[in-house]
Structures are given as structure tokens and as C-alpha cells.
Amino acid sequence: MFVATNRLFVPAERAEEFEAHFRDNMRTYLPGVPGLRRSTLLRPTRPDQPYVSVNEFDTEDDFRAWVASDSFKEAHKRNAGIARHVTGNAVETFQPSEDLVLLT
Amino acid sequence: MFVATNRLFVPAERAEEFEAHFRDNMRTYLPGVPGLRRSTLLRPTRPDQPYVSVNEFDTEDDFRAWVASDSFKEAHKRNAGIARHVTGNAVETFQPSEDLVLLT
């Protein structure tokens, strides 16, 4: 399992536009990405916190292939309008072993 | 859906002990917590990044009830030994709407 997160600070007055754009991009570009298990946009409960985008892949290679794909580039090209209002954009990656995931 | 994350910086020489302790606590204290869907410990891929603990609940009330529970207090009492080596400990909470979760 390989997880990539991105911390995205969005001003309150742009939150609705940001979510609509993100939701649309998820539905357009993510289905069928090889090795992608789950994608989530975590909405902050406090105004000083960022959104956190979480993408869970089977392997690091799947993540790297996605970042190098035309579909990824196309999606990010479409972000240009809203992206100028988003700060942070700090990607972090993680490799949880399967025994550190508990489904209850 | 209500998600609580905790960013935990652990020195490299304590990582193995920390993971073993965390894994044991997950298995001892988390099964049966009402409303808890999934618990994950994200292991950093770089030494300057934190572990991120992610707990996904059905509702905020489920999260609050867990934090107030004897089981939560007991688990955190058992953390005392390793906790002195952990820094950060910054809890953030999120409320993703279900349409911002994509299973592929």
C-alpha cells in the first residue's frame, strides 16, 4: 500500500468552487487509474486547517505511473483557474504496512 | 463521515518500537469502538515527515464518545513509555461529504 497526501489551504470564499472542481475532476479522471484503491478529499472542520487529498495506491510504482500519465497532466491543466487561490500544495507520501490498517 | 488525524514525529531509532506499540494498541483497543470504520497508521517515506494516524468514524458524535471512553484513556495510559519520544501530536479533524470519497 502506498499513500500520497496533499495539504491544500483554500480561502473560505473559494471553498465551494474548489470542492465542485475537485469532485468533477475525481469523477472525470480517476476511475480506471491502475492500482488506485481509494481517493478522498478531507474537508477541514476549522478555517485554519487545510483540505487533505488522500490517494491510496497498491504500490509506489502505481503512484509514479499516475503522476507521469497524460490523464494526470490534463487534470492539473484544468486546475489552473482555482489553483491560484490554493496555497500549501505539500505532497507527502507514506507506506503503511498492511498490518497497520485495521477495518472494524 | 468524520475523520481524525494525528501527526506524530518519531525519531528513526524509535520507529520500530513505536510501530510495535501502535499495532498492539490498535488490536487491543479499537475493535468494537462504535462508529469506527477504519484506522490506519501511515508510515512516512522520508525521515523529516511524521507518521499520520487516521481514524475514520461514521459521525463526530462517535469520535467524541471514543475520546471520552475508558478504553481510550487506558490505551493512552499505556503509551506513556513511548510517548516521551514522540513530538508533534497535532490532532486535525475533517468532515468529508460522501461524494468526496471515490472507491475505484
Backbone of each chain as ProteinMPNN parsed JSONL, in Angstrom:
{"seq_chain_A": "MFVATNRLFVPAERAEEFEAHFRDNMRTYLPGVPGLRRSTLLRPTRPDQPYVSVNEFDTEDDFRAWVASDSFKEAHKRNAGIARHVTGNAVETFQPSEDLVLLT", "coords_chain_A": {"N_chain_A": [[0.849, -1.2, 0.0], [0.519, 2.193, -0.841], [0.48, 5.559, -0.088], [-0.46, 8.803, -1.024], [-0.577, 12.103, 0.031], [-1.959, 15.416, -0.013], [-1.72, 18.623, 1.165], [-3.92, 21.223, 1.219], [-4.539, 24.537, 1.331], [-7.365, 26.512, 1.344], [-9.063, 29.517, 0.741], [-11.957, 30.573, 2.608], [-14.008, 31.739, 1.064], [-13.658, 30.592, -1.369], [-14.133, 27.947, -1.113], [-16.423, 26.445, -1.881], [-16.373, 26.514, -4.698], [-13.883, 25.306, -5.082], [-14.366, 22.686, -4.06], [-16.378, 21.781, -5.809], [-14.997, 21.752, -8.224], [-12.974, 19.917, -7.624], [-14.447, 17.588, -7.097], [-15.605, 17.116, -9.576], [-13.302, 16.687, -11.129], [-12.335, 14.329, -9.886], [-14.285, 12.464, -10.626], [-14.075, 12.518, -13.353], [-11.395, 11.943, -14.043], [-10.256, 9.963, -12.365], [-11.468, 7.309, -12.217], [-10.53, 4.078, -13.179], [-7.792, 4.472, -13.047], [-4.813, 2.71, -12.88], [-4.231, 0.578, -10.129], [-5.121, 2.379, -8.224], [-6.755, 2.576, -5.239], [-8.467, 4.03, -3.545], [-9.756, 7.319, -3.29], [-9.872, 10.316, -1.543], [-11.229, 13.403, -0.487], [-10.511, 15.237, 2.218], [-12.406, 17.311, 4.171], [-11.742, 20.273, 5.953], [-12.476, 20.927, 9.46], [-12.024, 23.259, 10.701], [-11.277, 26.732, 10.084], [-8.541, 27.349, 9.904], [-7.288, 25.136, 9.054], [-6.016, 22.862, 6.515], [-7.589, 21.471, 3.509], [-7.261, 17.976, 2.934], [-6.104, 15.965, 0.483], [-6.309, 12.565, -0.256], [-4.793, 9.86, -1.688], [-4.879, 6.489, -2.313], [-2.851, 3.891, -3.23], [-2.001, 0.672, -4.713], [0.762, 0.179, -5.023], [3.985, 1.901, -4.932], [4.948, 2.202, -7.51], [2.579, 2.283, -9.008], [1.595, 4.76, -8.182], [3.626, 6.466, -9.166], [3.388, 6.014, -11.909], [0.866, 7.074, -12.375], [1.271, 9.809, -11.816], [2.914, 10.407, -13.92], [1.236, 10.194, -16.041], [-0.811, 11.068, -18.95], [-3.42, 11.685, -18.31], [-3.254, 12.621, -15.669], [-1.781, 14.96, -16.09], [-3.52, 16.39, -17.729], [-5.722, 16.721, -15.99], [-4.555, 18.399, -14.094], [-3.985, 20.58, -15.618], [-6.49, 21.57, -16.071], [-6.966, 22.581, -13.568], [-5.968, 25.098, -13.331], [-7.415, 27.574, -13.059], [-8.664, 27.556, -10.438], [-6.478, 26.912, -8.942], [-4.861, 29.073, -8.418], [-5.813, 30.169, -6.138], [-5.232, 28.457, -4.161], [-3.149, 27.471, -1.536], [-0.149, 26.072, -0.069], [-0.126, 23.01, -0.937], [1.441, 20.747, -0.429], [2.915, 17.837, -0.966], [2.938, 14.668, 0.553], [4.215, 11.421, 1.108], [3.458, 7.996, 1.956], [4.07, 4.744, 3.347], [2.244, 2.548, 4.535], [2.369, -0.531, 6.245], [0.423, -3.482, 5.678], [-0.459, -4.515, 8.059], [-0.851, -2.355, 9.605], [-3.232, -1.319, 9.086], [-6.495, -1.233, 10.066], [-9.6, -2.589, 9.772], [-12.746, -2.077, 11.077]], "CA_chain_A": [[0.0, 0.0, 0.0], [1.29, 3.441, -0.953], [-0.49, 6.642, 0.08], [0.032, 10.159, -1.285], [-1.497, 13.127, 0.525], [-1.632, 16.783, -0.418], [-2.374, 19.563, 2.084], [-4.332, 22.33, 0.354], [-5.231, 25.612, 2.051], [-8.302, 27.186, 0.44], [-9.805, 30.558, 1.453], [-13.362, 30.192, 2.824], [-14.893, 32.205, -0.012], [-13.411, 29.77, -2.564], [-14.275, 26.534, -0.746], [-17.465, 25.786, -2.66], [-15.833, 26.374, -6.058], [-12.815, 24.312, -5.004], [-14.947, 21.343, -3.901], [-17.082, 21.405, -7.04], [-13.962, 21.463, -9.21], [-12.292, 18.702, -7.203], [-15.414, 16.498, -7.265], [-15.726, 16.876, -11.01], [-12.042, 16.077, -11.575], [-12.269, 12.951, -9.384], [-15.18, 11.621, -11.403], [-13.65, 12.501, -14.757], [-10.039, 11.456, -14.309], [-9.72, 8.906, -11.503], [-11.894, 5.92, -12.454], [-9.684, 3.342, -14.111], [-6.349, 4.639, -12.818], [-4.327, 1.408, -12.402], [-3.679, 0.481, -8.775], [-5.709, 3.343, -7.289], [-7.791, 1.91, -4.452], [-9.449, 4.953, -2.987], [-9.379, 8.724, -3.307], [-10.744, 11.045, -0.622], [-10.892, 14.788, -0.141], [-10.909, 15.502, 3.601], [-12.781, 18.722, 4.34], [-11.358, 20.693, 7.313], [-13.551, 21.379, 10.35], [-11.668, 24.6, 11.203], [-10.815, 27.56, 8.961], [-7.081, 27.435, 9.794], [-6.753, 23.846, 8.607], [-6.124, 22.624, 5.071], [-8.136, 20.245, 2.95], [-6.229, 16.985, 2.66], [-6.437, 14.99, -0.543], [-5.648, 11.295, 0.074], [-4.882, 8.86, -2.745], [-4.322, 5.214, -1.847], [-2.473, 3.01, -4.338], [-1.44, -0.635, -4.345], [2.218, 0.239, -4.925], [4.607, 3.171, -5.29], [5.011, 2.247, -8.98], [1.265, 2.743, -9.498], [1.546, 6.206, -7.938], [4.55, 7.14, -10.107], [2.811, 5.904, -13.26], [-0.259, 8.016, -12.429], [1.819, 11.174, -11.884], [3.524, 10.581, -15.246], [0.236, 9.926, -17.088], [-1.468, 12.187, -19.635], [-4.645, 11.982, -17.569], [-2.853, 13.45, -14.527], [-1.394, 16.292, -16.609], [-4.769, 17.002, -18.217], [-6.498, 17.134, -14.813], [-3.906, 19.534, -13.436], [-4.126, 21.729, -16.507], [-7.843, 22.092, -15.806], [-6.994, 23.192, -12.234], [-5.278, 26.39, -13.337], [-8.274, 28.638, -12.559], [-8.837, 27.528, -8.985], [-5.187, 26.672, -8.276], [-4.207, 30.313, -7.97], [-6.348, 30.506, -4.819], [-4.879, 27.381, -3.237], [-1.762, 27.533, -1.069], [0.284, 24.842, 0.592], [0.227, 22.109, -2.017], [2.586, 19.987, 0.058], [2.694, 16.401, -1.128], [3.666, 13.754, 1.427], [3.906, 10.036, 0.751], [3.518, 7.07, 3.081], [3.988, 3.322, 3.026], [1.792, 1.752, 5.675], [2.273, -1.967, 6.003], [-0.987, -3.875, 5.757], [-0.847, -4.799, 9.447], [-1.146, -1.094, 10.286], [-4.579, -0.922, 8.648], [-7.492, -2.02, 10.788], [-11.007, -2.349, 9.419], [-13.523, -2.587, 12.222]], "C_chain_A": [[0.881, 1.245, 0.0], [0.287, 4.598, -0.966], [0.174, 7.985, -0.19], [-1.017, 11.15, -0.783], [-1.025, 14.491, 0.053], [-2.425, 17.725, 0.475], [-2.631, 20.865, 1.323], [-5.118, 23.369, 1.16], [-6.067, 26.417, 1.054], [-9.045, 28.273, 1.224], [-11.304, 30.23, 1.487], [-14.247, 30.574, 1.634], [-14.673, 31.433, -1.319], [-13.714, 28.302, -2.323], [-15.293, 25.812, -1.638], [-16.988, 25.508, -4.096], [-14.755, 25.283, -6.096], [-13.383, 22.893, -4.929], [-15.644, 20.874, -5.18], [-16.077, 20.981, -8.116], [-13.292, 20.118, -8.898], [-13.166, 17.469, -7.459], [-15.53, 16.11, -8.744], [-14.47, 16.187, -11.561], [-11.928, 14.616, -11.14], [-13.062, 12.023, -10.296], [-14.755, 11.501, -12.87], [-12.345, 11.728, -14.946], [-9.593, 10.243, -13.491], [-10.212, 7.482, -11.799], [-10.997, 5.25, -13.498], [-8.197, 3.57, -13.946], [-5.803, 3.344, -12.213], [-3.761, 1.491, -10.974], [-4.248, 1.472, -7.781], [-6.874, 2.682, -6.56], [-8.891, 2.869, -4.017], [-8.895, 6.367, -3.027], [-10.376, 9.479, -2.435], [-10.285, 12.492, -0.515], [-11.436, 15.056, 1.259], [-11.171, 16.994, 3.768], [-12.484, 19.163, 5.778], [-12.575, 21.114, 8.136], [-13.25, 22.755, 10.933], [-11.042, 25.409, 10.08], [-9.291, 27.65, 8.823], [-6.453, 26.13, 9.322], [-6.892, 23.696, 7.098], [-7.113, 21.504, 4.746], [-6.966, 19.26, 2.84], [-6.775, 16.007, 1.617], [-5.627, 13.722, -0.267], [-5.859, 10.306, -1.067], [-4.146, 7.585, -2.316], [-4.091, 4.291, -3.036], [-2.003, 1.654, -3.81], [0.059, -0.505, -4.095], [2.729, 1.641, -5.297], [4.697, 3.31, -6.81], [3.686, 2.725, -9.581], [1.141, 4.258, -9.331], [2.406, 6.957, -8.96], [3.993, 7.128, -11.539], [1.656, 6.889, -13.42], [0.262, 9.449, -12.601], [2.408, 11.451, -13.275], [2.488, 10.484, -16.374], [-0.321, 11.193, -17.727], [-2.705, 12.637, -18.862], [-4.341, 12.889, -16.367], [-2.531, 14.865, -14.991], [-2.629, 17.077, -17.049], [-5.593, 17.547, -17.042], [-5.881, 18.379, -14.184], [-3.912, 20.79, -14.303], [-5.481, 22.402, -16.255], [-7.944, 22.804, -14.45], [-6.53, 24.634, -12.225], [-6.127, 27.51, -12.723], [-8.362, 28.695, -11.05], [-7.49, 27.473, -8.267], [-4.548, 27.958, -7.773], [-4.716, 30.769, -6.604], [-5.934, 29.491, -3.745], [-3.415, 27.517, -2.838], [-1.416, 26.228, -0.347], [0.779, 23.897, -0.47], [1.456, 21.277, -1.651], [2.282, 18.501, -0.013], [3.552, 15.626, -0.124], [3.281, 12.337, 1.014], [4.195, 9.099, 1.924], [3.443, 5.641, 2.587], [3.547, 2.536, 4.249], [1.861, 0.277, 5.336], [0.834, -2.388, 6.287], [-1.413, -4.157, 7.207], [-1.015, -3.516, 10.264], [-2.46, -0.499, 9.775], [-5.574, -1.829, 9.356], [-8.887, -1.621, 10.329], [-11.849, -2.899, 10.548], [-14.991, -2.751, 11.848]], "O_chain_A": [[1.857, 1.334, 0.744], [-0.646, 4.606, -1.769], [1.242, 8.275, 0.349], [-2.195, 11.05, -1.127], [0.153, 14.692, -0.241], [-3.651, 17.643, 0.54], [-1.703, 21.521, 0.849], [-6.23, 23.101, 1.614], [-5.553, 26.933, 0.062], [-9.608, 27.979, 2.279], [-11.853, 29.686, 0.529], [-15.133, 29.813, 1.248], [-15.43, 31.611, -2.274], [-13.568, 27.487, -3.235], [-15.042, 24.696, -2.094], [-17.177, 24.414, -4.628], [-14.716, 24.457, -7.007], [-12.933, 22.003, -5.651], [-15.515, 19.717, -5.581], [-16.278, 19.991, -8.821], [-13.074, 19.296, -9.788], [-12.696, 16.449, -7.964], [-15.548, 14.931, -9.097], [-14.554, 15.243, -12.346], [-11.485, 13.765, -11.911], [-12.594, 10.953, -10.687], [-15.044, 10.506, -13.534], [-12.206, 10.954, -15.893], [-8.646, 9.559, -13.881], [-9.443, 6.534, -11.646], [-10.748, 5.807, -14.567], [-7.402, 2.929, -14.634], [-6.266, 2.916, -11.156], [-2.935, 2.348, -10.662], [-3.898, 1.421, -6.601], [-7.857, 2.279, -7.181], [-10.08, 2.564, -4.107], [-7.7, 6.58, -2.82], [-11.586, 9.301, -2.574], [-9.086, 12.767, -0.46], [-12.648, 15.1, 1.471], [-10.294, 17.827, 3.542], [-12.922, 18.508, 6.724], [-13.571, 21.594, 7.593], [-14.106, 23.356, 11.582], [-10.356, 24.856, 9.221], [-8.791, 27.989, 7.75], [-5.232, 26.029, 9.204], [-7.759, 24.311, 6.476], [-7.436, 20.687, 5.607], [-5.817, 19.67, 2.674], [-7.771, 15.321, 1.845], [-4.414, 13.786, -0.068], [-6.998, 9.954, -1.375], [-2.957, 7.609, -2.001], [-5.026, 3.953, -3.761], [-1.658, 1.505, -2.638], [0.575, -1.006, -3.096], [2.011, 2.446, -5.89], [4.539, 4.409, -7.342], [3.678, 3.483, -10.551], [0.648, 4.952, -10.221], [1.972, 7.951, -9.541], [4.116, 8.107, -12.275], [1.488, 7.475, -14.489], [-0.245, 10.205, -13.429], [2.399, 12.589, -13.746], [2.831, 10.674, -17.541], [-0.304, 12.263, -17.118], [-2.993, 13.831, -18.776], [-5.096, 13.82, -16.087], [-2.949, 15.844, -14.373], [-2.757, 18.27, -16.774], [-6.092, 18.671, -17.085], [-6.594, 19.302, -13.789], [-3.853, 21.912, -13.798], [-5.594, 23.627, -16.23], [-8.896, 23.546, -14.21], [-6.682, 25.327, -11.219], [-5.611, 28.314, -11.945], [-8.16, 29.75, -10.447], [-7.367, 27.925, -7.129], [-3.779, 27.937, -6.811], [-4.123, 31.65, -5.982], [-6.252, 29.657, -2.567], [-2.543, 27.661, -3.695], [-2.284, 25.404, -0.06], [1.942, 23.949, -0.871], [2.381, 21.121, -2.449], [1.497, 17.974, 0.774], [4.743, 15.898, 0.028], [2.143, 12.09, 0.616], [5.054, 9.37, 2.763], [2.84, 5.353, 1.554], [4.373, 1.925, 4.927], [1.453, -0.126, 4.247], [0.121, -1.729, 7.044], [-2.593, -4.049, 7.54], [-1.287, -3.57, 11.463], [-2.757, 0.674, 10.006], [-5.494, -3.053, 9.25], [-9.301, -0.471, 10.476], [-11.69, -4.055, 10.939], [-15.797, -3.167, 12.68]]}, "seq_chain_B": "MFVATNRLFVPAERAEEFEAHFRDNMRTYLPGVPGLRRSTLLRPTRPDQPYVSVNEFDTEDDFRAWVASDSFKEAHKRNAGIARHVTGNAVETFQPSEDLVLLT", "coords_chain_B": {"N_chain_B": [[-19.523, 11.085, 7.58], [-16.618, 11.253, 9.563], [-13.4, 12.296, 10.212], [-10.444, 11.838, 12.027], [-7.166, 12.93, 12.369], [-3.732, 12.45, 13.335], [-0.624, 13.873, 13.627], [2.494, 12.543, 13.978], [5.69, 12.798, 14.998], [8.482, 10.749, 14.974], [11.566, 9.701, 16.215], [14.065, 8.101, 14.172], [15.399, 5.937, 15.394], [13.565, 5.02, 17.157], [11.46, 4.088, 15.766], [10.726, 1.403, 15.209], [9.978, 0.365, 17.709], [7.898, 2.136, 18.271], [6.035, 1.513, 16.222], [5.438, -1.173, 16.825], [4.252, -0.903, 19.306], [2.045, 0.7, 18.642], [0.664, -0.941, 16.839], [-0.044, -3.053, 18.496], [-1.701, -1.726, 20.336], [-3.775, -0.905, 18.592], [-4.953, -3.381, 17.949], [-5.76, -4.233, 20.417], [-7.427, -2.274, 21.556], [-9.128, -1.057, 19.638], [-11.009, -2.709, 18.11], [-14.491, -2.984, 17.94], [-15.084, -0.409, 18.779], [-17.67, 1.895, 18.78], [-18.984, 3.02, 15.696], [-16.527, 3.384, 14.496], [-14.908, 3.149, 11.494], [-12.528, 2.627, 10.111], [-9.08, 2.336, 10.82], [-5.869, 3.629, 10.427], [-2.332, 3.54, 10.322], [-0.207, 5.659, 8.891], [2.869, 5.245, 7.473], [5.771, 7.216, 7.242], [7.619, 8.091, 4.231], [9.879, 9.518, 4.188], [12.546, 10.737, 6.305], [12.061, 13.238, 7.474], [9.384, 13.521, 7.69], [6.208, 13.122, 9.404], [4.689, 10.224, 11.046], [1.281, 9.478, 10.26], [-1.614, 9.093, 11.935], [-4.77, 7.824, 11.192], [-8.127, 7.984, 11.805], [-11.279, 6.881, 10.996], [-14.575, 7.712, 11.358], [-18.182, 7.141, 11.624], [-19.685, 9.369, 12.471], [-19.286, 12.664, 14.01], [-20.104, 12.569, 16.664], [-19.602, 9.894, 17.324], [-16.814, 9.926, 17.28], [-16.291, 11.742, 19.409], [-17.392, 10.336, 21.558], [-15.685, 8.168, 21.648], [-13.236, 9.37, 22.354], [-13.884, 10.127, 24.914], [-14.066, 7.756, 26.195], [-13.389, 4.984, 28.506], [-11.743, 3.067, 27.43], [-10.213, 4.476, 25.555], [-8.771, 6.164, 27.265], [-7.344, 4.295, 28.768], [-5.769, 3.098, 26.751], [-4.167, 5.273, 26.074], [-2.835, 5.684, 28.43], [-1.174, 3.524, 28.504], [0.586, 4.312, 26.586], [2.527, 5.88, 27.662], [5.333, 5.275, 27.98], [6.533, 5.19, 25.337], [5.584, 7.573, 24.39], [7.081, 9.736, 25.239], [9.053, 10.019, 23.407], [7.873, 10.923, 21.16], [6.988, 13.59, 19.064], [5.085, 16.527, 18.067], [2.107, 15.486, 17.636], [-0.334, 16.566, 16.768], [-3.595, 16.969, 16.485], [-5.987, 16.841, 13.92], [-9.189, 17.446, 12.524], [-11.723, 16.303, 10.223], [-14.44, 16.627, 7.898], [-15.405, 14.967, 5.473], [-17.695, 15.021, 2.813], [-19.782, 12.386, 1.594], [-19.709, 12.296, -1.13], [-17.215, 13.055, -1.748], [-15.588, 10.972, -1.578], [-14.063, 8.464, -3.307], [-14.23, 5.277, -4.467], [-12.294, 3.116, -6.296]], "CA_chain_B": [[-18.151, 10.61, 7.814], [-15.814, 12.183, 10.365], [-12.042, 11.751, 10.21], [-9.483, 12.495, 12.921], [-5.783, 12.535, 12.08], [-2.752, 12.908, 14.307], [0.701, 13.864, 13.01], [3.382, 12.086, 15.045], [7.103, 12.71, 14.607], [9.148, 9.723, 15.77], [12.967, 9.562, 15.782], [14.284, 6.843, 13.442], [15.832, 4.832, 16.264], [12.413, 4.581, 17.957], [10.35, 3.787, 14.857], [10.291, 0.006, 15.337], [9.276, 0.277, 18.993], [6.65, 2.888, 18.122], [5.087, 0.747, 15.39], [5.011, -2.371, 17.554], [3.349, -0.44, 20.347], [0.833, 1.187, 17.993], [-0.017, -2.123, 16.281], [-0.618, -3.782, 19.625], [-2.821, -0.913, 20.84], [-4.874, -0.984, 17.635], [-5.615, -4.67, 18.051], [-6.32, -4.42, 21.76], [-8.422, -1.285, 21.988], [-10.018, -0.489, 18.62], [-12.152, -3.498, 17.652], [-15.716, -2.781, 18.715], [-15.385, 1.002, 19.048], [-18.861, 2.222, 17.985], [-18.883, 4.017, 14.633], [-15.192, 3.446, 13.893], [-14.905, 2.368, 10.25], [-11.195, 2.193, 9.705], [-7.965, 3.001, 11.486], [-4.652, 3.375, 9.657], [-1.128, 4.285, 10.663], [0.565, 5.921, 7.675], [4.318, 5.302, 7.762], [6.402, 8.181, 6.33], [8.656, 7.58, 3.333], [11.088, 10.333, 4.39], [12.801, 10.899, 7.738], [11.585, 14.516, 8.02], [7.921, 13.524, 7.739], [5.617, 12.412, 10.547], [3.623, 9.239, 10.901], [-0.048, 10.062, 10.407], [-2.656, 8.167, 12.355], [-6.049, 8.247, 10.593], [-9.292, 7.258, 12.312], [-12.484, 7.257, 10.249], [-15.813, 7.405, 12.085], [-19.437, 7.48, 10.955], [-20.132, 10.717, 12.839], [-18.476, 13.368, 15.004], [-20.502, 12.065, 17.985], [-18.86, 8.649, 17.559], [-15.437, 10.32, 17.625], [-16.285, 12.348, 20.759], [-17.673, 9.268, 22.528], [-14.465, 7.361, 21.746], [-12.232, 10.132, 23.108], [-14.32, 10.188, 26.311], [-14.249, 6.394, 26.724], [-12.356, 4.391, 29.362], [-10.822, 2.339, 26.562], [-9.297, 5.481, 25.002], [-7.861, 6.607, 28.347], [-6.492, 3.132, 29.072], [-4.795, 2.965, 25.66], [-3.204, 6.371, 26.136], [-2.021, 5.484, 29.625], [-0.156, 2.539, 28.098], [1.518, 4.954, 25.654], [3.441, 6.788, 28.368], [6.736, 4.95, 27.727], [6.97, 5.604, 24.006], [5.101, 8.923, 24.072], [8.079, 10.781, 25.502], [9.918, 10.151, 22.229], [7.046, 11.359, 20.033], [6.676, 15.019, 19.075], [4.022, 16.882, 17.128], [0.88, 15.16, 18.34], [-1.278, 17.594, 16.353], [-4.845, 16.374, 16.004], [-6.813, 17.615, 12.997], [-10.415, 16.707, 12.204], [-12.249, 16.584, 8.881], [-15.761, 16.094, 7.598], [-15.622, 14.83, 4.032], [-19.009, 14.513, 2.433], [-19.607, 11.065, 0.971], [-19.432, 12.434, -2.57], [-15.794, 13.361, -1.94], [-14.879, 9.705, -1.411], [-14.205, 7.68, -4.545], [-13.612, 3.95, -4.452], [-12.111, 2.766, -7.716]], "C_chain_B": [[-17.362, 11.681, 8.56], [-14.432, 11.554, 10.542], [-11.149, 12.55, 11.154], [-8.088, 11.995, 12.581], [-4.866, 13.095, 13.162], [-1.37, 12.77, 13.672], [1.741, 13.635, 14.105], [4.819, 11.934, 14.528], [7.819, 11.76, 15.563], [10.6, 9.615, 15.307], [13.218, 8.17, 15.209], [14.621, 5.681, 14.377], [14.705, 4.331, 17.176], [11.271, 4.061, 17.101], [9.814, 2.364, 15.066], [9.471, -0.184, 16.615], [7.909, 0.959, 18.907], [5.617, 2.087, 17.337], [4.559, -0.479, 16.126], [3.977, -1.996, 18.608], [1.994, -0.037, 19.751], [-0.012, 0.02, 17.479], [-0.745, -2.894, 17.389], [-1.833, -3.03, 20.185], [-4.036, -0.977, 19.906], [-5.673, -2.265, 17.854], [-6.289, -4.881, 19.397], [-7.526, -3.523, 22.003], [-9.419, -0.855, 20.92], [-11.183, -1.379, 18.175], [-13.358, -3.267, 18.556], [-16.008, -1.337, 19.073], [-16.571, 1.419, 18.16], [-18.585, 3.299, 16.931], [-17.514, 4.123, 13.988], [-15.152, 2.542, 12.662], [-13.542, 1.78, 9.942], [-10.152, 2.995, 10.456], [-6.691, 2.631, 10.736], [-3.496, 4.158, 10.271], [-0.298, 4.426, 9.394], [2.036, 6.108, 8.043], [5.007, 6.223, 6.759], [7.45, 7.519, 5.438], [9.941, 8.393, 3.451], [11.271, 10.646, 5.862], [12.294, 12.221, 8.321], [10.062, 14.59, 8.096], [7.415, 12.782, 8.968], [4.889, 11.145, 10.122], [2.308, 10.008, 10.949], [-1.016, 8.943, 10.778], [-3.994, 8.692, 11.851], [-7.181, 7.378, 11.143], [-10.559, 7.777, 11.652], [-13.728, 6.774, 10.989], [-17.033, 7.713, 11.219], [-19.792, 8.946, 11.22], [-19.169, 11.352, 13.843], [-18.818, 12.871, 16.414], [-19.774, 10.757, 18.317], [-17.418, 8.954, 17.969], [-15.365, 10.854, 19.053], [-16.494, 11.284, 21.836], [-16.425, 8.394, 22.726], [-13.413, 8.081, 22.606], [-12.589, 10.169, 24.598], [-14.357, 8.808, 26.977], [-13.095, 5.933, 27.616], [-11.294, 3.698, 28.518], [-9.781, 3.287, 25.956], [-8.266, 5.914, 26.057], [-6.856, 5.522, 28.693], [-5.378, 2.997, 28.023], [-3.737, 4.06, 25.77], [-2.332, 6.31, 27.387], [-0.866, 4.533, 29.282], [0.895, 3.139, 27.165], [2.643, 5.718, 26.35], [4.917, 6.54, 28.025], [7.241, 5.48, 26.403], [6.636, 7.074, 23.736], [6.158, 9.996, 24.309], [9.055, 10.961, 24.347], [9.173, 10.696, 21.012], [6.754, 12.856, 20.148], [5.597, 15.306, 18.027], [2.7, 16.702, 17.824], [-0.198, 16.201, 18.043], [-2.511, 16.942, 15.743], [-5.553, 17.35, 15.066], [-8.058, 16.781, 12.697], [-11.011, 17.211, 10.894], [-13.642, 15.991, 8.74], [-15.964, 16.002, 6.091], [-17.059, 14.413, 3.778], [-18.787, 13.235, 1.624], [-19.294, 11.189, -0.527], [-17.989, 12.898, -2.829], [-14.94, 12.122, -1.635], [-15.116, 8.87, -2.654], [-13.481, 6.353, -4.366], [-13.476, 3.508, -5.886], [-11.851, 1.272, -7.876]], "O_chain_B": [[-17.431, 12.865, 8.228], [-14.319, 10.407, 10.975], [-11.102, 13.778, 11.091], [-7.851, 10.789, 12.512], [-5.188, 14.086, 13.818], [-0.988, 11.685, 13.233], [1.857, 14.427, 15.04], [5.112, 11.049, 13.724], [7.778, 11.928, 16.781], [10.843, 9.451, 14.112], [12.662, 7.183, 15.69], [14.164, 4.558, 14.158], [14.871, 3.337, 17.884], [10.238, 3.641, 17.622], [8.602, 2.148, 15.097], [8.411, -0.81, 16.602], [6.905, 0.441, 19.397], [4.458, 1.994, 17.742], [3.369, -0.786, 16.057], [2.965, -2.675, 18.779], [0.94, -0.386, 20.282], [-1.23, -0.01, 17.655], [-1.89, -3.32, 17.233], [-2.866, -3.635, 20.471], [-5.175, -1.089, 20.36], [-6.901, -2.243, 17.933], [-7.269, -5.618, 19.503], [-8.524, -3.952, 22.582], [-10.476, -0.328, 21.266], [-12.258, -0.855, 17.884], [-13.256, -3.345, 19.78], [-17.073, -1.048, 19.618], [-16.495, 1.313, 16.936], [-18.024, 4.351, 17.236], [-17.346, 4.875, 13.028], [-15.338, 1.33, 12.764], [-13.409, 0.615, 9.568], [-10.324, 4.19, 10.697], [-6.458, 1.459, 10.441], [-3.667, 5.303, 10.69], [0.245, 3.447, 8.882], [2.397, 6.998, 8.813], [4.852, 6.04, 5.552], [8.081, 6.533, 5.818], [10.971, 8.018, 2.89], [10.295, 10.803, 6.596], [12.112, 12.323, 9.534], [9.51, 15.605, 8.52], [8.105, 11.919, 9.51], [4.512, 11.009, 8.958], [2.216, 11.054, 11.591], [-1.204, 7.982, 10.031], [-4.322, 9.861, 12.053], [-7.177, 6.162, 10.955], [-10.875, 8.964, 11.737], [-13.905, 5.577, 11.215], [-16.946, 8.435, 10.226], [-20.158, 9.676, 10.298], [-18.344, 10.666, 14.448], [-17.934, 12.762, 17.264], [-19.376, 10.541, 19.461], [-16.873, 8.331, 18.88], [-14.484, 10.466, 19.82], [-15.858, 11.32, 22.89], [-16.148, 7.938, 23.836], [-12.784, 7.473, 23.471], [-11.7, 10.235, 25.447], [-14.642, 8.696, 28.17], [-11.972, 6.424, 27.501], [-10.106, 3.731, 28.839], [-8.604, 2.939, 25.858], [-7.07, 6.015, 25.783], [-5.67, 5.791, 28.885], [-4.209, 2.81, 28.359], [-2.549, 3.801, 25.58], [-1.216, 6.829, 27.396], [0.267, 4.726, 29.722], [1.963, 2.558, 26.969], [3.597, 6.151, 25.705], [5.667, 7.491, 27.804], [8.272, 6.151, 26.355], [7.316, 7.738, 22.954], [6.14, 11.043, 23.662], [9.8, 11.94, 24.307], [9.771, 10.907, 19.957], [6.326, 13.332, 21.199], [5.248, 14.447, 17.217], [2.21, 17.6, 18.508], [-0.891, 16.663, 18.949], [-2.47, 16.43, 14.625], [-5.699, 18.532, 15.376], [-7.986, 15.554, 12.626], [-10.835, 18.367, 10.507], [-13.978, 14.991, 9.374], [-16.62, 16.859, 5.497], [-17.58, 13.536, 4.467], [-17.721, 13.04, 1.04], [-18.687, 10.294, -1.115], [-17.592, 13.107, -3.976], [-13.725, 12.22, -1.458], [-16.262, 8.599, -3.011], [-12.271, 6.316, -4.141], [-14.458, 3.523, -6.629], [-11.673, 0.793, -8.996]]}, "name": "protein", "num_of_chains": 2, "seq": "MFVATNRLFVPAERAEEFEAHFRDNMRTYLPGVPGLRRSTLLRPTRPDQPYVSVNEFDTEDDFRAWVASDSFKEAHKRNAGIARHVTGNAVETFQPSEDLVLLTMFVATNRLFVPAERAEEFEAHFRDNMRTYLPGVPGLRRSTLLRPTRPDQPYVSVNEFDTEDDFRAWVASDSFKEAHKRNAGIARHVTGNAVETFQPSEDLVLLT"}
